[in-house]
Amino acid sequence: LVRYALKFQFVVEMAFWVVASWGHRISTRGDALHNRLAAILEDLEALHEHIRALPEYRRIAFEEIHSAGYWGRSGGGSSPKAVAVVTDAFTNFLTRREVNARSLIDVGCGWGEWVPGAIQVSIMAGRLPEDFQYLGLDIAKQPIAHLRAKFNKALEGGNTSSFFEFAVQDGVSERLPSGFDVALVRHVFQHTVIRDALQLLRNLRAARPKFVILSSWPNASNADLADFGGSSAFASKIAGRLQGFESYD
């Protein structure tokens, strides 16, 4: 009986030793993994800083976002639910007598998930002229390529007019086209640092549209996105980076 008891004790002690040994290994490897992840994060931060210094920084940032699909398409702000409350107000504004819009430039059009469609519906309903001109601009090439293919296909099928155009353009560093009745800039400023937002406003003023429609965040603190990592296309990749940032009022 004593012999069995000693054997049992030995087995138990060995089991505890094995568990303790594996626990130490797991703990050590966990610490090593944590340190490695911290080093990778530091490398990413350094890479981010280098990229932010490039002239094409904004374009690189948003093309990366669209390539990776971090926002789905144009983000939650362009979902059917989000735009339901603004679509009628938007098209009603275009058709007001004092506006009488015949053309619109959409700066930061994204994937065109609601504005082109709303205009098409208004044209078919006779609320906007058949030769209404729409120009959608976006800094990233992916949504523009998608919209060109979509509207070229619709044009071939006779389902739309030829007055819908789309172009890749950086509204901050490049001059905006002039001659449009209305300029729309919705959900764009919250993705830029204050310096870039102000330059976009200057470019809008230089383009001299008759009316400008802007979106803002009422009572925002106007904390500069530059303090949160620059373009939200990059900053949003790091958990918690954008915590506390609201956009601009």
Disulfide bonds with the S-S distance in Angstrom:
none
